Amino acid sequence: LPSPPCRSLLLLPPPFSFLRARVDLLFQRRRNRSALYSSSATKQLQMQSQDLSSCLAALQGAQTPSQDSILSLARACVPPLGEKTSKGEAGRVGVIGGSFEYTGAPYFAAYTALRAGSDIVHIFCETRAGGPIKSYSPELIVHPLLLVSDDPTVSMTGREERGAAAYQQLSEWVARLDGILLGPGLGRDELVLQTCSRLLLLVAELGKPMILDADGLYILTQAIREGERGSSLQKQLLGAMRTAHVTLTPNKVEFERLCRALKVGEEEEDKLGKAAELACSVAGRIGENVVLVVKGSSDVICSDSSTWLCDDKGSLRRAGGQGDVLAGLMLTFAVWGFMAAKRMEETKTGRREELQLLRMSCCLAACKVAKLSALKAFEKKKRAMTASDVMEEVGSVFDIFFGEEGK
């Protein structure tokens, strides 16, 4: 119904009937515009579903898929922009990380996720890290909930109760999100690692996508290394990883640790140099849905059966925080790929092989955006380049690959 002032116009005497006609015309135009927007959004989603199917068919029919065909699949996962979209439709994501010593890493990852296109980004950090991270950006939602073992504000008797309350709050928030990234700046505090292990179990149980980087990889590697000697929590975690939708993003050292823990390529001294050969074995031994992204001059992206390379040129300088920028991109694309996969399941076309291709294509897209962003930042700043400079390039580089000019 019209608003009260407009409703009163409908009761005006005949000399003012032209006003009533004018009001009717305005409301009819508004209804037509709303229908047009709704129809446009529906058509965009239908076109995306068609693009997904055709891109998947092209990839499955190729022995060695081209990067253009892989990027076409990733492009079909990018949520369309429009006046009728609602906040959150392009992803509500969380970064679990940040400690007293390391507050920059979760910020770089979370803010990159925002710049890449995630609608809402939360950071769940140690209690002492909350203040600094909040001061970095007003756009991030920061929850300083992770309790450390030696927290001076909590007595020994109240620590268990406070820890249980903190986990309850964390689990409620995580359950609302579309995906999580765990690890940047997390630290090695025993209580924090235990809490995060329980959160990983929860995310795996909910079937949501997760990215493990930095200290998140440490949690997994330690559980693998302990094996049957490990704690009950570690054994549960290894069991959950068998079917979880998890993406691992190790650097050289982290990949070597994973290989040693899994006893893969023990005779190889240069495991990063042999990553293309070893990565499939590493991924397969951890879980059937694992996607592994080994970072290097050429990024290796693999599942248990396929291996792709991203050998684009990147920055000649390695600044602290670049890996966190990539992790934030991985999080955004992983959630978009998972949303696309859910649409495929709803249309009864999704199979495990197709879903793995979808996730790997999103990983390749994240790697390409990260490398070109670093290259552009380096061309401008040279040795003075920092991770903040790389983040500044993400938006324009994203448009190169996935904007109108990238289609």
HUUR-V467290 format. One record per pair of residues at least 4 apart in sequence whose C-alpha atoms are under 7 Angstrom apart, sorted by the first residue. I is the first residue (numbers start at 1). J is the second residue. Records with the same first field share a line. If there is no record, write none. Layout:
BEGIN
I = J + J
END
This chain:
BEGIN
2 = 6 + 7
3 = 7
4 = 8
5 = 9
6 = 10
9 = 20
10 = 20
12 = 16 + 17
13 = 17
17 = 21
18 = 22
19 = 23
20 = 24
21 = 25
22 = 26
23 = 27
24 = 28
25 = 29
26 = 30
27 = 31
28 = 32
29 = 33
30 = 34
31 = 35
32 = 36
33 = 37
34 = 38
35 = 39
36 = 40
37 = 41 + 84
38 = 42
39 = 43
40 = 44
41 = 45
42 = 46
43 = 47
44 = 48
45 = 49
46 = 50
47 = 51
48 = 52 + 76
49 = 53
50 = 54
51 = 55 + 76
52 = 56 + 73 + 76
53 = 57
54 = 58
55 = 59 + 69 + 72 + 73
56 = 60 + 73 + 354
57 = 61
58 = 62
59 = 65 + 69
65 = 69 + 70
66 = 70
67 = 71
68 = 72
69 = 73
70 = 74 + 361
71 = 75 + 361 + 365
72 = 76
73 = 77 + 358 + 361
74 = 78 + 361 + 362 + 365
75 = 402
77 = 336 + 337 + 340
78 = 336
79 = 90
81 = 85
85 = 89
87 = 119
88 = 92 + 119 + 120
90 = 117 + 118 + 119
91 = 118 + 119 + 120 + 178 + 335
92 = 118 + 119 + 120 + 121 + 177 + 178
93 = 120 + 121 + 122 + 177 + 178 + 179 + 180
94 = 121 + 122 + 123 + 177 + 179 + 180 + 181
95 = 106 + 110 + 122 + 123 + 124 + 180 + 181 + 182
96 = 123 + 124 + 125 + 181 + 182 + 183
97 = 106 + 124 + 125 + 182 + 183 + 184 + 185 + 186
98 = 102 + 103 + 105 + 106 + 125 + 126 + 129 + 184 + 185 + 186
99 = 103 + 125 + 126 + 128 + 129 + 185 + 186 + 187
100 = 128 + 129
102 = 185
103 = 107 + 129 + 132 + 133 + 185
104 = 108
105 = 109 + 184 + 185 + 321 + 324
106 = 110 + 184 + 185
107 = 111 + 133
108 = 112 + 321 + 324 + 325
109 = 113 + 324 + 325 + 327 + 328
110 = 114 + 121 + 328
111 = 115
112 = 116 + 325 + 328 + 329 + 391
113 = 117 + 118 + 328 + 329 + 331 + 332
114 = 118 + 119 + 121
115 = 394 + 395
116 = 329 + 332 + 394 + 395
118 = 332
121 = 140 + 141
122 = 140 + 141 + 142
123 = 141 + 142 + 143
124 = 142 + 143 + 144 + 145
125 = 129 + 130 + 143 + 144 + 145 + 146
126 = 130 + 144 + 145 + 146 + 147
127 = 144 + 145 + 146 + 147
129 = 133 + 144
130 = 134 + 142 + 143 + 144
131 = 135
132 = 136
134 = 138 + 142
145 = 166
146 = 166 + 192
147 = 151 + 163 + 192
148 = 189 + 191 + 192
149 = 189 + 190 + 191
154 = 158 + 159
155 = 159
158 = 162
159 = 163
160 = 164
161 = 165
162 = 166
163 = 167
164 = 168
165 = 169
166 = 170
167 = 171 + 195
168 = 172
169 = 173
170 = 174
171 = 175 + 199
172 = 176
173 = 177
178 = 208 + 335
179 = 208 + 209 + 210 + 335
180 = 209 + 210 + 211 + 331
181 = 210 + 211 + 212 + 331
182 = 211 + 212 + 213 + 216
183 = 212 + 213 + 214 + 215 + 216
184 = 213 + 214 + 215 + 324
186 = 215
187 = 215
188 = 193
189 = 193
190 = 194
191 = 195
192 = 196
193 = 197 + 219
194 = 198
195 = 199
196 = 200
197 = 201 + 237
198 = 202
199 = 203
200 = 204
201 = 205 + 237 + 240
202 = 206
203 = 207 + 208
204 = 208 + 240 + 244
207 = 244 + 245
208 = 245
209 = 245 + 246 + 334 + 335 + 338
210 = 245 + 246 + 247
211 = 246 + 247 + 248 + 331
212 = 216 + 217 + 247 + 248 + 249
213 = 217 + 248 + 249 + 250
214 = 218
215 = 219
216 = 220
217 = 221
218 = 222
219 = 223
220 = 224
221 = 225 + 258 + 261
222 = 226
223 = 227 + 230 + 234 + 238
224 = 261 + 262
225 = 261
226 = 230
230 = 234 + 235
231 = 235
232 = 236
233 = 237
234 = 238
235 = 239
236 = 240
237 = 241
238 = 242
240 = 244
241 = 286 + 287
242 = 286 + 287 + 288
243 = 287 + 288 + 289
244 = 289
245 = 289 + 290
246 = 289 + 290 + 291
247 = 290 + 291 + 292
248 = 291 + 292 + 293
249 = 292 + 293 + 294 + 295
250 = 254 + 255 + 293 + 294 + 295
251 = 255 + 294 + 295 + 296
252 = 256 + 272 + 295
253 = 257
254 = 258
255 = 259 + 294
256 = 260 + 271
257 = 261
258 = 262
259 = 263 + 264 + 265 + 282
260 = 264 + 266
264 = 278 + 282
265 = 278
270 = 274
271 = 275
274 = 278
275 = 279 + 300
276 = 300 + 307
278 = 282
279 = 283 + 292 + 302
280 = 284 + 302 + 303 + 304 + 305
281 = 285 + 304
282 = 286
283 = 287 + 290 + 291 + 292 + 303 + 304
284 = 288 + 304
286 = 290
288 = 304
290 = 303
291 = 302 + 303 + 360
292 = 301 + 302 + 303
293 = 299 + 300 + 301 + 302
294 = 299 + 300 + 301
295 = 299 + 300
297 = 311
298 = 309 + 310 + 311
299 = 309 + 310 + 311
300 = 307 + 308 + 309 + 310
301 = 307 + 308 + 309 + 360
302 = 306 + 307 + 308
303 = 307
310 = 364 + 367 + 368
312 = 368 + 371
313 = 371
314 = 371 + 372 + 374 + 375
315 = 374 + 375 + 378
317 = 383
319 = 386 + 387
320 = 387
321 = 325 + 387
322 = 326 + 387
323 = 327
324 = 328
325 = 329 + 391
326 = 330 + 366 + 367 + 370
327 = 331
328 = 332
329 = 333 + 366
330 = 334 + 363 + 366
331 = 335
332 = 336
333 = 337 + 362 + 366
334 = 338 + 359 + 362
335 = 339
336 = 340
337 = 341 + 358 + 359 + 362
338 = 342
339 = 343
340 = 344
341 = 345 + 350 + 355
342 = 346
343 = 347
344 = 348 + 349 + 350
345 = 349 + 350
350 = 354 + 355
351 = 355
352 = 356
353 = 357
354 = 358
355 = 359
356 = 360
357 = 361
358 = 362
359 = 363
360 = 364
361 = 365
362 = 366
363 = 367
364 = 368
365 = 369
366 = 370
367 = 371
368 = 372
369 = 373 + 394 + 397 + 398
370 = 374
371 = 375
372 = 376 + 397
373 = 377 + 390 + 393 + 394 + 397
374 = 378 + 390
375 = 379
376 = 380 + 393
377 = 381 + 385 + 389 + 390 + 393
378 = 382 + 385
381 = 385
385 = 389
386 = 390
387 = 391
388 = 392
389 = 393
390 = 394
393 = 397
394 = 398
395 = 399
396 = 400
397 = 401
398 = 402 + 403
399 = 403 + 406
400 = 405 + 406
401 = 406
402 = 406 + 407
403 = 407
END
